[in-house]
């Protein structure tokens, strides 16, 4: 992956700690076959890849709590798992004794996710007032697309 490994490590820092083993044989084969560098592959074969998976992720659009103006309550996912419903609770900022998960990110994929998690707000049913649940983020928008004005 040549210099592209650095982009991977920026997205997945824990990969730096993985033991890849001895790559001497693979590197020798690459040299013997006169393989082109990974950059050539990215520019000539996978040229459209950066549109969906840019080497450096764009910054998030917004970050913080989601507060209902009418009730003054906050969305709280309470560290729920996949396919779990969540609701409104007293805001942690208003009551430090309150516990929960009330910090969210509107990512560059235009999905909403709890801060530092890979589960997204998802509506998988088209029925009226369908529940919003947490589901693995897929980056394809659709039922995980959220717009903010």
N, CA, C and O of each residue as an XYZ file, in Angstrom:
596
protein
N       0.824     -1.204      0.000
C       0.000      0.000      0.000
C       0.863      1.261      0.000
O       0.343      2.373     -0.090
N       2.143      1.091      0.098
C       3.057      2.226      0.063
C       2.597      3.319      1.029
O       2.282      3.041      2.186
N       2.560      4.557      0.549
C       2.203      5.677      1.431
C       0.730      5.660      1.824
O       0.334      6.372      2.747
N      -0.086      4.866      1.145
C      -1.514      4.806      1.472
C      -1.757      4.144      2.833
O      -2.829      4.292      3.419
N      -0.771      3.426      3.318
C      -0.932      2.822      4.649
C      -1.117      3.905      5.708
O      -1.802      3.691      6.708
N      -0.504      5.069      5.485
C      -0.650      6.168      6.445
C      -2.095      6.646      6.529
O      -2.575      6.991      7.609
N      -2.789      6.669      5.390
C      -4.207      7.044      5.390
C      -5.031      6.003      6.152
O      -5.948      6.346      6.898
N      -4.694      4.750      5.957
C      -5.389      3.676      6.670
C      -5.184      3.829      8.175
O      -6.136      3.705      8.946
N      -3.960      4.094      8.594
C      -3.672      4.245     10.020
C      -4.379      5.459     10.620
O      -4.730      5.448     11.800
N      -4.589      6.508      9.817
C      -5.324      7.671     10.337
C      -6.766      7.295     10.647
O      -7.340      7.779     11.622
N      -7.353      6.437      9.823
C      -8.746      6.018     10.038
C      -8.864      4.914     11.080
O      -9.835      4.858     11.834
N      -7.879      4.049     11.114
C      -7.902      2.895     12.011
C      -6.583      2.827     12.787
O      -5.746      1.967     12.509
N      -6.395      3.725     13.755
C      -5.114      3.791     14.468
C      -4.699      2.474     15.115
O      -3.507      2.194     15.238
N      -5.665      1.671     15.527
C      -5.335      0.404     16.183
C      -4.666     -0.584     15.226
O      -4.069     -1.558     15.685
N      -4.747     -0.364     13.914
C      -4.078     -1.247     12.952
C      -2.559     -1.157     13.068
O      -1.856     -2.101     12.707
N      -2.045     -0.033     13.566
C      -0.593      0.120     13.724
C      -0.025     -0.948     14.655
O       1.132     -1.346     14.520
N      -0.831     -1.401     15.586
C      -0.368     -2.359     16.586
C      -0.479     -3.812     16.130
O      -0.041     -4.714     16.843
N      -1.055     -4.051     14.959
C      -1.203     -5.421     14.470
C       0.131     -5.952     13.966
O       0.886     -5.232     13.312
N       0.411     -7.185     14.266
C       1.637     -7.834     13.802
C       1.364     -8.436     12.431
O       0.574     -9.372     12.309
N       2.016     -7.904     11.395
C       1.770     -8.381     10.030
C       2.674     -9.544      9.649
O       2.440    -10.209      8.640
N       3.688     -9.789     10.437
C       4.591    -10.897     10.126
C       5.684    -10.470      9.160
O       5.858     -9.284      8.876
N       6.413    -11.454      8.663
C       7.539    -11.216      7.760
C       7.025    -11.060      6.327
O       6.428    -11.986      5.780
N       7.249     -9.909      5.728
C       6.772     -9.623      4.370
C       7.881     -9.725      3.322
O       7.699     -9.283      2.188
N       9.013    -10.297      3.685
C      10.158    -10.387      2.770
C       9.791    -11.091      1.474
O      10.149    -10.615      0.397
N       9.093    -12.203      1.552
C       8.712    -12.969      0.358
C       7.793    -12.149     -0.545
O       7.987    -12.113     -1.760
N       6.805    -11.498      0.037
C       5.863    -10.698     -0.746
C       6.565     -9.516     -1.421
O       6.280     -9.200     -2.576
N       7.476     -8.869     -0.703
C       8.200     -7.732     -1.277
C       9.132     -8.182     -2.398
O       9.287     -7.484     -3.400
N       9.747     -9.343     -2.228
C      10.626     -9.876     -3.280
C       9.813    -10.206     -4.534
O      10.254     -9.923     -5.647
N       8.644    -10.794     -4.364
C       7.771    -11.112     -5.500
C       7.352     -9.829     -6.221
O       7.356     -9.767     -7.451
N       7.003     -8.842     -5.469
C       6.613     -7.549     -6.050
C       7.750     -6.974     -6.897
O       7.519     -6.450     -7.987
N       8.970     -7.077     -6.390
C      10.135     -6.559     -7.115
C      10.418     -7.403     -8.358
O      10.678     -6.862     -9.433
N      10.368     -8.726     -8.209
C      10.656     -9.640     -9.320
C       9.657     -9.459    -10.458
O      10.035     -9.522    -11.628
N       8.394     -9.236    -10.131
C       7.358     -9.059    -11.153
C       7.279     -7.614    -11.669
O       6.478     -7.304    -12.551
N       8.114     -6.748    -11.112
C       8.131     -5.329    -11.490
C       6.729     -4.715    -11.376
O       6.260     -4.018    -12.275
N       6.091     -4.991    -10.264
C       4.740     -4.468    -10.036
C       4.767     -2.948     -9.935
O       5.727     -2.352     -9.448
N       3.711     -2.355    -10.398
C       3.566     -0.906    -10.300
C       3.247     -0.553     -8.848
O       2.746     -1.392     -8.099
N       3.535      0.684     -8.451
C       3.226      1.087     -7.074
C       1.717      1.166     -6.842
O       0.929      1.266     -7.782
N       1.348      1.120     -5.592
C      -0.067      1.181     -5.222
C      -0.706      2.476     -5.716
O      -1.881      2.487     -6.080
N       0.055      3.562     -5.730
C      -0.456      4.843     -6.233
C      -0.956      4.685     -7.674
O      -1.998      5.235     -8.031
N      -0.214      3.935     -8.502
C      -0.632      3.703     -9.886
C      -1.996      3.014     -9.909
O      -2.872      3.389    -10.688
N      -2.171      2.009     -9.057
C      -3.448      1.299     -8.967
C      -4.569      2.272     -8.604
O      -5.634      2.262     -9.221
N      -4.321      3.109     -7.603
C      -5.351      4.048     -7.152
C      -5.691      5.088     -8.224
O      -6.841      5.513     -8.327
N      -4.713      5.495     -9.010
C      -4.950      6.532    -10.020
C      -5.515      5.984    -11.325
O      -6.208      6.701    -12.047
N      -5.225      4.711    -11.639
C      -5.614      4.170    -12.943
C      -6.697      3.103    -12.897
O      -7.432      2.924    -13.869
N      -6.801      2.409    -11.806
C      -7.791      1.335    -11.697
C      -8.929      1.748    -10.761
O     -10.103      1.666    -11.124
N      -8.576      2.184     -9.581
C      -9.590      2.547     -8.578
C      -9.722      4.067     -8.474
O      -9.865      4.611     -7.379
N      -9.675      4.737     -9.608
C      -9.697      6.204     -9.641
C     -10.950      6.807     -9.016
O     -10.916      7.946     -8.550
N     -12.057      6.061     -8.999
C     -13.297      6.583     -8.419
C     -13.414      6.296     -6.921
O     -14.343      6.778     -6.274
N     -12.509      5.538     -6.378
C     -12.527      5.159     -4.958
C     -12.538      6.371     -4.014
O     -13.313      6.375     -3.058
N     -11.714      7.389     -4.244
C     -11.694      8.519     -3.296
C     -12.997      9.297     -3.192
O     -13.203     10.014     -2.213
N     -13.884      9.173     -4.178
C     -15.170      9.874     -4.077
C     -15.982      9.340     -2.903
O     -16.617     10.105     -2.177
N     -15.957      8.033     -2.724
C     -16.729      7.393     -1.655
C     -15.890      7.216     -0.389
O     -16.400      7.335      0.725
N     -14.608      6.935     -0.570
C     -13.699      6.691      0.556
C     -12.462      7.572      0.402
O     -11.399      7.076      0.028
N     -12.582      8.869      0.683
C     -11.421      9.752      0.515
C     -10.287      9.352      1.458
O     -10.544      8.913      2.579
N      -9.033      9.500      1.015
C      -7.901      9.133      1.870
C      -7.946      9.838      3.225
O      -7.653      9.240      4.260
N      -8.315     11.108      3.201
C      -8.470     11.861      4.449
C      -9.939     12.240      4.555
O     -10.471     12.955      3.706
N     -10.587     11.753      5.606
C     -12.019     12.015      5.755
C     -12.283     13.502      5.947
O     -11.584     14.168      6.711
N     -13.289     14.019      5.255
C     -13.682     15.413      5.489
C     -14.174     15.580      6.930
O     -14.586     14.608      7.563
N     -14.131     16.800      7.439
C     -14.596     17.011      8.814
C     -16.107     16.796      8.932
O     -16.845     16.877      7.949
N     -16.539     16.521     10.148
C     -17.966     16.370     10.414
C     -18.665     17.710     10.211
O     -18.055     18.768     10.366
N     -19.955     17.656      9.860
C     -20.740     18.872      9.682
C     -21.073     19.516     11.021
O     -21.024     20.738     11.164
N     -21.412     18.686     11.993
C     -21.830     19.223     13.290
C     -21.582     18.178     14.369
O     -21.459     16.985     14.090
N     -21.512     18.653     15.600
C     -21.261     17.771     16.737
C     -21.936     18.383     17.955
O     -21.900     19.600     18.138
N     -22.554     17.546     18.793
C     -23.154     18.045     20.022
C     -24.412     17.300     20.393
O     -24.661     16.196     19.909
N     -25.208     17.911     21.257
C     -26.457     17.296     21.704
C     -27.576     17.600     20.720
O     -27.498     18.553     19.945
N     -28.621     16.773     20.762
C     -29.841     17.001     19.987
C     -30.945     17.283     20.997
O     -31.413     16.381     21.691
N     -31.352     18.544     21.071
C     -32.307     18.975     22.092
C     -33.645     19.319     21.448
O     -33.703     20.049     20.458
N     -34.722     18.782     22.026
C     -36.069     19.101     21.577
C     -36.449     20.458     22.165
O     -36.496     20.622     23.384
N     -36.719     21.422     21.297
C     -37.040     22.777     21.773
C     -38.319     22.812     22.607
O     -38.407     23.569     23.574
N     -39.300     22.009     22.242
C     -40.593     22.035     22.938
C     -40.491     21.463     24.349
O     -41.049     22.028     25.289
N     -39.785     20.348     24.501
C     -39.721     19.679     25.807
C     -38.443     19.983     26.573
O     -38.360     19.720     27.772
N     -37.445     20.537     25.888
C     -36.120     20.791     26.449
C     -35.426     19.496     26.888
O     -34.574     19.512     27.777
N     -35.795     18.380     26.261
C     -35.157     17.092     26.524
C     -34.183     16.775     25.392
O     -34.289     17.320     24.293
N     -33.239     15.890     25.679
C     -32.208     15.537     24.700
C     -32.352     14.090     24.242
O     -32.793     13.221     24.994
N     -31.969     13.856     22.995
C     -31.898     12.483     22.491
C     -30.815     11.773     23.289
O     -29.721     12.306     23.476
N     -31.123     10.574     23.757
C     -30.177      9.787     24.551
C     -30.226      8.347     24.072
O     -31.246      7.674     24.222
N     -29.136      7.872     23.498
C     -29.096      6.484     23.012
C     -28.675      5.510     24.107
O     -28.743      4.297     23.912
N     -28.247      6.019     25.240
C     -27.929      5.197     26.416
C     -27.017      4.016     26.100
O     -27.153      2.949     26.699
N     -26.087      4.202     25.160
C     -25.117      3.168     24.783
C     -25.795      1.885     24.312
O     -25.266      0.789     24.491
N     -26.967      2.034     23.711
C     -27.709      0.881     23.190
C     -26.932      0.222     22.056
O     -26.036      0.823     21.463
N     -27.293     -1.019     21.769
C     -26.677     -1.758     20.677
C     -27.496     -1.662     19.409
O     -28.457     -0.898     19.316
N     -27.087     -2.463     18.429
C     -27.746     -2.458     17.122
C     -29.216     -2.848     17.228
O     -29.585     -3.737     17.995
N     -30.042     -2.169     16.447
C     -31.486     -2.397     16.346
C     -32.234     -2.054     17.634
O     -33.344     -2.535     17.860
N     -31.629     -1.232     18.462
C     -32.260     -0.817     19.714
C     -32.874      0.573     19.547
O     -32.298      1.447     18.899
N     -34.046      0.757     20.141
C     -34.708      2.060     20.134
C     -34.108      2.931     21.235
O     -33.469      2.438     22.165
N     -34.327      4.218     21.107
C     -33.872      5.162     22.124
C     -34.851      6.322     22.162
O     -35.775      6.379     21.350
N     -34.661      7.241     23.086
C     -35.646      8.311     23.217
C     -35.076      9.585     23.790
O     -33.881      9.860     23.680
N     -35.963     10.366     24.411
C     -35.596     11.645     24.999
C     -35.438     11.498     26.509
O     -36.209     10.800     27.167
N     -34.433     12.163     27.035
C     -34.162     12.156     28.475
C     -33.759     13.566     28.893
O     -33.506     14.431     28.055
N     -33.705     13.777     30.193
C     -33.207     15.042     30.707
C     -31.777     15.234     30.194
O     -30.986     14.292     30.176
N     -31.460     16.446     29.783
C     -30.144     16.718     29.195
C     -29.043     16.683     30.257
O     -29.190     17.241     31.345
N     -27.950     16.022     29.920
C     -26.813     15.919     30.832
C     -26.253     17.301     31.151
O     -25.828     17.552     32.279
N     -26.248     18.196     30.170
C     -25.737     19.556     30.405
C     -26.554     20.282     31.467
O     -26.027     21.147     32.166
N     -27.833     19.941     31.597
C     -28.706     20.588     32.576
C     -28.644     19.915     33.940
O     -28.928     20.546     34.958
N     -28.277     18.653     33.965
C     -28.232     17.889     35.213
C     -27.021     16.965     35.185
O     -27.101     15.865     34.638
N     -25.905     17.389     35.763
C     -24.680     16.583     35.724
C     -24.827     15.180     36.322
O     -24.006     14.304     36.051
N     -25.868     14.963     37.134
C     -26.096     13.626     37.699
C     -26.669     12.677     36.654
O     -26.563     11.457     36.779
N     -27.274     13.253     35.625
C     -27.878     12.459     34.555
C     -26.771     11.716     33.802
O     -25.733     12.294     33.480
N     -27.002     10.440     33.527
C     -26.036      9.649     32.765
C     -26.662      9.203     31.465
O     -27.876      9.016     31.382
N     -25.845      9.035     30.461
C     -26.346      8.581     29.174
C     -25.373      8.895     28.060
O     -24.206      9.209     28.293
N     -25.879      8.804     26.850
C     -25.071      9.062     25.651
C     -25.809     10.115     24.828
O     -26.741      9.801     24.088
N     -25.379     11.363     24.968
C     -26.112     12.472     24.356
C     -25.257     13.331     23.428
O     -25.701     14.401     23.013
N     -24.072     12.901     23.099
C     -23.224     13.635     22.154
C     -23.230     12.898     20.818
O     -22.941     11.703     20.756
N     -23.563     13.624     19.751
C     -23.718     13.012     18.430
C     -22.938     13.778     17.376
O     -22.525     14.919     17.580
N     -22.751     13.119     16.249
C     -22.029     13.693     15.116
C     -22.906     13.583     13.879
O     -23.471     12.524     13.605
N     -23.020     14.683     13.127
C     -23.583     14.634     11.783
C     -22.366     14.537     10.881
O     -21.686     15.533     10.636
N     -22.091     13.328     10.386
C     -20.844     13.065      9.668
C     -20.893     13.570      8.230
O     -21.934     14.015      7.748
N     -19.769     13.494      7.568
C     -19.702     13.905      6.159
C     -20.502     12.961      5.271
O     -20.793     13.293      4.123
N     -20.860     11.789      5.788
C     -21.747     10.868      5.061
C     -23.205     11.306      5.190
O     -24.090     10.721      4.567
N     -23.452     12.344      6.006
C     -24.788     12.854      6.308
C     -25.601     11.849      7.120
O     -26.819     11.747      6.971
N     -24.905     11.113      7.979
C     -25.582     10.248      8.938
C     -25.337     10.813     10.331
O     -24.410     11.595     10.544
N     -26.181     10.408     11.275
C     -26.027     10.832     12.667
C     -25.616      9.611     13.460
O     -26.227      8.547     13.363
N     -24.567      9.786     14.248
C     -24.059      8.670     15.049
C     -23.623      9.165     16.420
O     -23.186     10.307     16.563
N     -23.741      8.311     17.423
C     -23.187      8.683     18.723
C     -21.682      8.920     18.571
O     -21.003      8.213     17.827
N     -21.182      9.908     19.276
C     -19.776     10.281     19.209
C     -18.882      9.059     19.427
O     -19.065      8.320     20.394
N     -17.931      8.850     18.544
C     -16.929      7.779     18.617
C     -17.525      6.381     18.500
O     -16.958      5.420     19.019
N     -18.672      6.260     17.817
C     -19.249      4.931     17.578
C     -19.557      4.776     16.098
O     -19.614      5.757     15.357
N     -19.754      3.538     15.679
C     -20.042      3.258     14.267
C     -21.460      2.744     14.075
O     -21.743      2.036     13.108
N     -22.350      3.100     14.996
C     -23.774      2.833     14.825
C     -24.437      4.148     14.454
O     -24.091      5.196     14.999
N     -25.384      4.101     13.533
C     -26.040      5.314     13.034
C     -27.540      5.280     13.288
O     -28.135      4.213     13.439
N     -28.141      6.466     13.333
C     -29.596      6.563     13.375
C     -30.114      5.983     12.064
O     -29.628      6.330     10.988
N     -31.096      5.104     12.162
C     -31.579      4.379     10.988
C     -33.092      4.204     11.105
O     -33.609      3.869     12.171
N     -33.782      4.432     10.011
C     -35.223      4.170      9.939
C     -35.408      3.157      8.824
O     -35.313      3.505      7.647
N     -35.670      1.916      9.179
C     -35.719      0.859      8.162
C     -37.127      0.580      7.656
O     -37.321     -0.275      6.791
N     -38.104      1.293      8.188
C     -39.485      1.092      7.765
C     -40.033      2.395      7.190
O     -39.690      3.482      7.657
N     -40.881      2.279      6.180
C     -41.469      3.483      5.581
C     -42.815      3.840      6.217
O     -43.478      4.782      5.785
N     -43.212      3.090      7.238
C     -44.488      3.384      7.895
C     -44.418      4.728      8.614
O     -43.346      5.175      9.022
N     -45.561      5.352      8.758
C     -45.634      6.646      9.424
C     -45.185      6.500     10.878
O     -45.577      5.552     11.559
N     -44.380      7.417     11.341
C     -43.830      7.433     12.698
C     -43.049      6.156     13.024
O     -43.083      5.669     14.155
N     -42.353      5.627     12.032
C     -41.504      4.450     12.263
C     -40.416      4.817     13.272
O     -39.943      5.953     13.286
N     -40.021      3.871     14.108
C     -39.009      4.185     15.121
C     -37.622      4.380     14.503
O     -37.274      3.766     13.495
N     -36.860      5.240     15.133
C     -35.456      5.411     14.776
C     -34.675      4.478     15.691
O     -34.852      4.497     16.909
N     -33.818      3.670     15.102
C     -33.005      2.728     15.868
C     -31.538      2.947     15.510
O     -31.219      3.693     14.584
N     -30.668      2.302     16.239
C     -29.248      2.313     15.909
C     -28.950      1.121     15.012
O     -29.421      0.011     15.259
N     -28.163      1.361     13.967
C     -27.786      0.291     13.041
C     -26.375      0.576     12.550
O     -25.939      1.727     12.534
N     -25.663     -0.467     12.151
C     -24.310     -0.267     11.637
C     -24.312      0.779     10.526
O     -25.118      0.706      9.598
N     -23.419      1.738     10.623
C     -23.316      2.783      9.598
C     -22.846      2.157      8.290
O     -21.891      1.381      8.267
N     -23.533      2.506      7.199
C     -23.136      1.936      5.906
C     -22.676      2.992      4.909
O     -22.146      2.638      3.856
N     -22.859      4.269      5.205
C     -22.368      5.331      4.336
C     -23.078      5.454      3.002
O     -22.609      6.171      2.118
N     -24.200      4.767      2.840
C     -24.922      4.781      1.566
C     -26.126      5.725      1.602
O     -26.930      5.744      0.670
N     -26.245      6.492      2.659
C     -27.345      7.427      2.875
C     -28.661      6.653      2.977
O     -28.835      5.919      3.950
N     -29.578      6.772      2.048
C     -30.838      6.034      2.116
C     -31.534      6.229      3.442
O     -31.880      7.352      3.809
N     -31.743      5.133      4.168
C     -32.455      5.188      5.441
C     -31.597      5.740      6.582
O     -32.050      5.795      7.726
N     -30.364      6.148      6.279
C     -29.512      6.782      7.284
C     -29.171      8.227      6.910
O     -28.300      8.838      7.529
N     -29.849      8.771      5.906
C     -29.598     10.141      5.454
C     -30.351     11.135      6.334
O     -31.564     11.026      6.514
N     -29.626     12.095      6.873
C     -30.224     13.136      7.706
C     -29.774     14.484      7.176
O     -28.598     14.684      6.872
N     -30.721     15.406      7.066
C     -30.422     16.745      6.556
C     -30.563     17.757      7.678
O     -31.442     17.644      8.532
N     -29.689     18.738      7.659
C     -29.712     19.802      8.663
C     -29.603     21.139      7.948
O     -28.704     21.348      7.134
N     -30.525     22.042      8.259
C     -30.492     23.384      7.660
C     -29.961     24.391      8.653
O     -29.858     25.576      8.336
